[in-house]
Amino acid sequence: MKRMRRVGVARLLWLLVLLSATASAGWQESLPNARLLGSGEFSWFGFKVYTARLWGTTLPLTADSPFALELTYRRTISRGDLVQSSLDEIQRLSGSAVSPAQLKDWQAQMQRAFVDVEPGQRITGVFLPGRGVQFFVDQRLQYRVEDEAFARAFFAIWLDPRTRNPQLRAQLLGQ
């Protein structure tokens, strides 16, 4: 009986080790050779909102390079506010190239991908060319959007030359 209990405990410990290794892999598993390309802070009216870090496998970043954009929040922000501000910027940058139906679909995708954030919490988006984007909250996969047009429109918020924060863009791109 004691031996069976020890075997059971050993199996349970082995399972926990396997699960923790999988859980801790996080976004890096999708981009195993990533290195930090650049980082910066986003502030709004003097309040620090988040620290951004761009990870990639090539410098300079090309249109077909996979990358990860990691945002570590400094403030509490609701999911609704994150979705709405992202949607507003996508619409501003895309103009009439994105239909109202696409915007509505993308809004629903972001509702699933984002969470209410607290200071210190991270959301990382991993751009995978030809596939779309994976969103991680801290190191846990939250949601996948298999729509490359959405992925490109979303990351344009930070990386498009018409971004609202060209200084942060330059820092992220290592310029």
Salt bridges, closest charged atoms under 4 A:
GLU41 OE1 - LYS48 NZ 3.62
GLU41 OE2 - ARG74 NH2 2.31
ASP64 OD1 - ARG152 NH2 3.36
GLU70 OE1 - ARG53 NE 2.72
GLU70 OE2 - ARG122 NH1 3.28
GLU89 OE1 - ARG92 NH2 2.98
GLU89 OE2 - ARG164 NE 2.49
GLU148 OE2 - ARG152 NH2 2.69
ASP160 OD1 - ARG162 NE 3.03
